[in-house]
Amino acid sequence: MTGQLAIIGGTGAMGRGLAVRLARSGVEVVIGSRDAARGAAKAEELSADLAPDAPVITGTDNASAARAPIVVLAVPFESLEDNLDAIAASAGGAVVVSMVNPLGFDATGPHPISVPAGSVAEHIAARIPTARVVSAFNTVASPVLNAVDEPVDEDILVAGDDAEAVETVIALANRLEGARGVAVGALRLSSVLESLTPVLIGVNKRYRTHAGVRFSRLEIR
Ligand SMILES: NC(=O)c1ccc[n+]([C@@H]2O[C@H](COP(=O)([O-])OP(=O)(O)OC[C@H]3O[C@@H](n4cnc5c(N)ncnc54)[C@H](OP(=O)(O)O)[C@@H]3O)[C@@H](O)[C@H]2O)c1
């Protein structure tokens, strides 16, 4: 089963809003899961949120889903390796989009976890060298994505080394109502995007909201 875009771990908190918003914009989305039946059941559930003329959301196992030309990784950091094992063979030629944030919690609250490769995205790029890896969606909270009838009203920060892949993901981000894809620079800057979440959690806890990032004075023509 090949769609235009696969969401690996699409059964989870981030998958729902992303899948529904993209399908509503005309993208054929495949939900990937470790369990094909769970992927298919989630896809059926999410398709109920779509108009009859939208492309249907389908679901399958992660390896099959990852044959799509764009593969979004939406799995927990702790399970990254197992999930990369599952998709490495099929995602070799894909634009792989990582939203994975290496995050730990201790008595003081959330904190970034250091990744030997520099960032999760660089780790993925080393692990699947033929993939064109891009970071995006790291700073969007799932309740914002999942409020599918509300505009996202945030910038989606996109980091990557492959200019064409970055433009592809910016165009994808721009499909989400009220969102704006913004290129921030090279893939190595992913470590900055991946470590912003503890800051956002701090803000959201203090002010009881789901704040995201919006650059001021940035006009994109
Ligand atoms: N939640 C947020 O607000 C947010 C915001 C920005 C970025 N992120 C990042 O986006 C990624 C996905 O976040 P999420 O909140 O959507 O994650 P999640 O709901 O906890 O998990 C997403 C999916 O990952 C799959 N998965 C694969 N291996 C797993 C394992 N060993 N244990 C548990 N689940 C496993 C599960 O799908 P199957 O069981 O069907 O395989 C699960 O439904 C994370 O890396 C996170 O850092 C999250």
The ligand as an ORCA input file, in Angstrom:
! r2SCAN-3c Opt
* xyz 0 1
  N       3.109     14.931     21.529
  C       3.529     16.139     21.179
  O       2.905     17.171     21.524
  C       4.759     16.289     20.327
  C       5.085     17.542     19.793
  C       6.195     17.665     18.934
  C       6.978     16.547     18.661
  N       6.648     15.340     19.223
  C       7.482     14.186     18.903
  O       6.742     13.412     17.975
  C       6.970     12.023     18.200
  C       5.627     11.345     18.370
  O       4.999     11.877     19.503
  P       3.602     11.294     19.993
  O       3.236     12.062     21.190
  O       2.679     11.177     18.845
  O       4.066      9.817     20.423
  P       3.182      8.629     20.987
  O       1.736      8.939     20.839
  O       3.684      8.272     22.347
  O       3.613      7.415     20.040
  C       3.361      7.462     18.661
  C       3.326      6.054     18.134
  O       4.605      5.481     18.155
  C       4.457      4.084     17.984
  N       5.489      3.348     18.690
  C       6.478      2.674     18.092
  N       7.277      2.080     18.978
  C       6.782      2.371     20.195
  C       7.149      2.014     21.524
  N       8.229      1.233     21.784
  N       6.417      2.481     22.532
  C       5.332      3.273     22.287
  N       4.924      3.624     21.040
  C       5.646      3.170     20.005
  C       3.050      3.743     18.482
  O       2.335      3.263     17.368
  P       2.088      1.680     17.124
  O       1.894      1.077     18.482
  O       0.837      1.692     16.320
  O       3.289      1.210     16.404
  C       2.482      5.070     18.937
  O       1.114      5.209     18.648
  C       7.858     11.916     19.449
  O       9.168     11.636     19.067
  C       7.784     13.301     20.097
  O       8.998     13.664     20.699
  C       5.556     15.189     20.023
*
